[in-house]
Every structure is written in structure tokens, then in C-alpha cells.
Amino acid sequence: MTVPVTAIEGRSNVAMVVHLFHFLVYLHIVSGSIGLVAMWVPVVGRKGSRTHKRWGKVFALSMLVTGTIAIGISTCTLIAPLETHPFWDDAAQIRGVFGWMMLYLAVLTIMLANYGLLCIQNKRRHVANRNPVNLALQFLTFVTAANCMIQGYVLGQPLMMGIAVVGLAAAILNTRFIFLSDPPVNEWLIQHTRGLVGAGISVYTAFLAFGAVNWLPEYALNPFVWAMPTVLGVSVLLYHQVRITRARERLRRPAVSA
């Protein structure tokens, strides 16, 4: 009995996808680990210092690379779900959680890292934030988030629907800021912080949740695991937003007195 050539070619193609998947996962771990460590230097260090700027760029670039690699990982998952994730026998669920949701988180990470960098680069020329790449990333984030929500509804995965809200809100709020004609004083700093800390939340969420799949599969979809980075990240964001807002009020007082 002979095996059809198409069947052999199909198995060969799947094997190539699986090899590429594992290679990308290793790259993802390396680039993501750099970002996970680099993030804390600008977060806890003196703002505006040379160290803050240097490590902030290292973090942002590592997020851009990590997000790009994650797009490749999610694509491999969508093509060969069972072969890339043999611990689960439900191809539809794998495509949803580790394909479509990871694709969305990858785009979200890239968008936030790019947005955070542009906000500080263009702090004196706000209109420069309206460049095609920045706007396209907002649109892609909205689309992938909406798709994640729809897929989550179809699959009965409330986690996918809940986490998609973050991307929908981020894309809308970022676009609103981009098209403001006269942003408030220091608003670029709030947006810069929101973008880069948001990218950190995204990558920590992915590392904890998707990493748990390999070490503790039963906790892979545990809401507590997914919520931890968000709670920590939002706390950091609120702290810095209050600090920046207070500085803005101090700048306004002389003008009011005059």
C-alpha cells in the first residue's frame, strides 16, 4: 500500500511548522526575558536620567521584537494547533486561546511599545504622532481585539472576551489622544507611561499565562494568573499618573495667580 504524495507533503509541512514554532518559542523567551528585566529599571529609577532613557529603549525594542515573534508563534498555532500544543486535544480551543488571543496580545504589545516611544519622541510636535504606522497599529489592535472577543464568545471563553476589552479601550483612547489638537500640559508623559507600562503588562500576562501551559497546564486559564500582571501594572500606572498630574497642577498655579 502506497501513501499518497499529498499526505506525505502535508505531514512534512506540519513538521516544518512545528520546528519553526519551537524555534520561535526559544527566541520569544530570550527577547521577552530581556524586556521583563529591563522594564523595572525605568519604572523604579530616576525619571529622565540617562539610565532611564537607555533602559527604556532596551525595554521598548525588546517588546517590539517579542511581539513580532509572538505573531509568528500564533500563526504556527493557527496552522497546526494539535501538533504545536499536544497537551490539549481540542483544536478549536487551542486556536482560540493560543492562536487568536496570542495574536491579539502580540499586536497589542507592539502597538503599545511603539506608541509609548512616539509619545516621548514627539512631545514637542504632537501632530507627528499621526503617522501611518501608529494609526495602522491602533486599527490592527482594535480589529484583533474584536476578533478575540468574537472567538471567545463562540468558544465560550469569558477570559478571551474580558482581555479583549483592554485592547479595544486602548485603541480608542490612544486614537483620541493622537487626534487632539491641543493636548493638556504633560499629557504626552502620561501617554508615554501608559504605553510602555501597558506593553509590560501585556508581555508579563503572556509569559505568566502561556508559560503556565508548559509548567502547570491546569493553571493556564486561571483568571488569577491572568489578572496578576494587570493589577500590578495598573497600580504602577495610577501612581505615575497621580505624580504627573500633580506636577501639571503645579505648573498651572503661577498662570492662575497672574
Secondary structure, DSSP 8 states (H G I E B T S, - for coil): ----HHHHHHHHHHHHHHHHHHHHHHHHHHHHHHHHHHTHHHHHS-TTSHHHHHHHHHHHHHHHHHHHHHHHHHHHHHHSHHHH-TT---HHHHIIIIIIHHHHHHHHHHHHHHHHHHHHHTTT-GGGG--HHHHHHHHHHHHHHHHHHHHHHHHT-HHHHHHHHHHHHHHHHHHHHHT-SS--TTHHHHHHHHHHHHHHHHHHHHHHHHHHHHH-GGGTT-HHHHHHHHHHHHHHHHHHHHHHHHHHHHHHHHHHH-
